[in-house]
C-alpha cells in the first residue's frame, strides 16, 4: 500500500491568538543591541522566507548577507545622501520633525541583509506573469514579510531601510544586473520593544482602522 500523505496540522484558537499577538508585536526596528546574532540564525530565517508563495513557483528572491565593512559603509553613505535629500524636501515644522526621527539602524545592527528579485529567472516558465510581470517583485516581498514574522517569533528585530539608492546598493554589493533591489534590512536583538509603531509614538502618523481600507462592490 502506498504511503498516505501526511495529514495537515490543525490550528486551534490558542494558536490563532498567539499568531495575532505575533502580528501585533511585529515592529520595524531601528534601535539594536550590539551583540551578534547566533550562528546560523540568518540562514534559518532565509529558509523560512523561502517557504513563502511565489508566482509560478518562480522563487525569484535572492538574499545577500552583507558582512564586509567597506560594503556596509557604501550602503550607509547611500542612506545618508538619500536621507539628506528627503529632509530637504520637507518644509517648516515637518522638516524639523523629520530630522528628529531615527530612520535606520545601519551602524548599530550586527547583521545586514539585502533582498533582490531576479527578473531574468526562467524558473516557473513565466506562469502567472504574462500580464503582470511585477508579480516577481510581489513574490519577493511576500518572502520578506514571512521572514519578518519569523524573526520576531525568535525575538529578533528587523528594520527595512527604504531611504536608499537601489543602484548604489546593487553596485556596492556587486550583484547581477538582472537583480532589482527589493529591500535592505538591519537585523539584531532590539534595544526596546513596544506594541505601538515608533512613528506613531513620535507623532509622525497614526495607525488607521482597517475599515478605512475596505471598498465593497
URCORZI-V608237 format. One record per residue. N is the residue number from 0. RES is the residue in one letter. PHI is phi in degrees with one decimal (NA if undefined). D_LAST is the distance of its C-alpha to the last C-alpha in Angstrom with 2 decimals. Layout:
n = <N:N>
res = <RES:RES>
phi = <PHI:PHI>
d_last = <D_LAST:D_LAST>
This chain:
n = <0:1:2:3:4:5:6:7:8:9:10:11:12:13:14:15:16:17:18:19:20:21:22:23:24:25:26:27:28:29:30:31:32:33:34:35:36:37:38:39:40:41:42:43:44:45:46:47:48:49:50:51:52:53:54:55:56:57:58:59:60:61:62:63:64:65:66:67:68:69:70:71:72:73:74:75:76:77:78:79:80:81:82:83:84:85:86:87:88:89:90:91:92:93:94:95:96:97:98:99:100:101:102:103:104:105:106:107:108:109:110:111:112:113:114:115:116:117:118:119:120:121:122:123:124:125:126:127:128:129:130:131:132:133:134:135:136:137:138:139:140:141:142:143:144:145:146:147:148:149:150:151:152:153:154:155:156:157:158:159:160:161:162:163:164:165:166:167:168:169:170:171:172:173:174:175:176:177:178:179:180:181:182:183:184:185:186:187:188:189:190:191:192:193:194:195:196:197:198:199:200:201:202:203:204:205:206:207:208:209:210:211:212:213:214:215:216>
res = <X:X:X:X:X:X:X:X:X:X:X:X:X:X:X:X:X:X:X:X:X:X:X:X:X:X:X:X:X:X:X:X:X:X:X:X:X:X:X:X:X:X:X:X:X:X:X:X:X:X:X:X:X:X:X:X:X:X:X:X:X:X:X:X:X:X:X:X:X:X:X:X:X:X:X:X:X:X:X:X:X:X:X:X:X:X:X:X:X:X:X:X:X:X:X:X:X:X:X:X:X:X:X:X:X:X:X:X:X:X:X:X:X:X:X:X:X:X:X:X:X:X:X:X:X:X:X:X:X:X:X:X:X:X:X:X:X:X:X:X:X:X:X:X:X:X:X:X:X:X:X:X:X:X:X:X:X:X:X:X:X:X:X:X:X:X:X:X:X:X:X:X:X:X:X:X:X:X:X:X:X:X:X:X:X:X:X:X:X:X:X:X:X:X:X:X:X:X:X:X:X:X:X:X:X:X:X:X:X:X:X:X:X:X:X:X:X>
phi = <NA:-66.8:-64.5:-77.3:-64.7:-63.0:-71.8:-67.4:-69.6:-103.1:-106.8:-91.1:-61.7:-63.6:-65.2:-62.2:-66.5:-67.0:-62.6:-61.5:-63.2:-62.5:-61.6:-61.9:-93.6:-70.0:-130.6:-88.2:-87.5:-117.7:-117.6:-122.2:-77.4:-85.2:-68.8:-70.4:-74.1:-59.5:-57.4:87.3:-68.8:-60.5:-63.5:-66.2:-66.7:-63.6:-60.3:-72.5:-61.8:-73.1:-83.4:-69.7:-73.6:-146.6:-62.2:62.3:54.0:-76.3:46.3:-83.5:-69.1:-135.3:-112.4:-121.6:-81.5:-110.4:-112.4:-70.6:-55.4:-64.9:-69.5:-62.7:-63.4:-64.8:-67.5:-63.4:-63.6:-63.1:-60.5:-63.2:-63.2:-66.5:-66.9:-65.6:-62.7:-65.1:-59.2:-70.2:-78.8:-96.7:-126.1:57.7:-64.5:-64.7:-64.9:-62.6:-63.5:-58.1:-61.7:-84.2:-75.3:-97.3:-112.0:-161.3:-118.5:-60.8:-83.7:-92.0:-65.3:-73.4:-128.1:-120.2:-141.9:-107.5:-116.4:-119.1:-117.5:-88.2:-80.9:-107.2:-61.3:-99.9:-65.9:93.5:55.7:77.6:-59.7:81.5:-132.2:-66.1:-95.4:-133.3:-61.6:-67.6:-60.2:-61.3:-66.7:-60.2:-62.5:-65.8:-66.2:-62.7:-63.5:-61.7:-60.6:-65.7:-64.6:-59.4:-68.3:-62.4:-65.1:-62.0:-63.2:-96.1:78.0:-104.3:-87.6:-139.7:-125.8:-93.4:-97.5:-103.2:-88.8:-159.9:-99.1:-55.2:-65.3:-64.6:-66.4:-60.7:-67.3:-63.9:-95.6:54.1:-105.4:-60.2:-65.6:-82.7:-93.9:-110.2:-70.1:-95.0:-172.0:-116.2:-128.5:-101.4:-133.6:170.1:-75.8:-68.5:-74.0:-155.1:-132.9:-146.3:-69.9:-95.4:-56.7:-59.9:-65.5:-72.8:-63.1:-84.0:78.2:-75.0:-158.8:-120.5:-75.8:-91.0:-69.4:-54.0:-62.0:-69.7:-109.3:-99.3:-117.2:-111.9:-124.3>
d_last = <50.30:47.63:46.25:42.96:40.12:39.78:37.47:34.43:34.90:33.37:31.88:32.50:31.26:34.03:32.99:29.32:30.59:32.80:30.08:28.00:31.18:31.55:28.15:29.15:32.54:31.61:32.90:33.49:37.27:39.63:42.75:44.66:47.91:50.47:51.30:50.18:47.77:49.51:50.41:47.81:44.84:43.14:43.64:42.18:39.05:38.71:39.13:36.24:34.08:34.83:33.25:29.81:27.52:28.11:26.80:29.16:31.31:32.58:33.52:33.79:34.55:38.05:39.62:42.57:44.55:46.31:49.71:52.08:52.81:53.00:49.53:48.12:49.96:48.48:44.92:45.81:47.25:44.02:42.13:44.67:44.38:40.59:40.65:43.16:41.08:38.01:40.21:41.52:38.06:37.60:39.58:41.29:40.30:37.34:39.90:42.19:39.40:38.47:42.17:42.33:39.57:40.63:38.34:40.16:42.67:44.28:47.82:47.55:45.45:47.72:45.34:43.39:40.93:39.23:36.35:35.97:34.04:36.21:34.47:37.25:37.02:37.47:36.47:33.46:34.49:31.47:29.05:25.38:26.14:27.04:23.89:23.25:26.78:25.60:24.74:28.42:28.04:24.96:27.09:29.88:27.67:26.63:30.39:30.97:28.48:30.16:33.54:32.69:31.97:35.04:37.15:36.10:36.90:40.39:40.81:40.55:38.89:36.98:36.24:34.30:36.29:34.01:36.39:38.37:39.28:38.00:40.80:43.47:42.32:42.34:45.81:47.09:46.07:47.32:44.44:43.59:42.25:39.46:38.15:35.57:35.47:32.46:34.06:37.39:37.84:40.48:41.25:43.68:44.22:42.54:44.92:42.62:39.46:37.05:33.73:32.54:31.91:34.90:32.98:31.71:35.30:36.57:34.23:32.62:29.03:27.36:24.83:21.49:19.49:16.90:14.49:14.88:13.22:9.97:6.65:3.79:0.00>
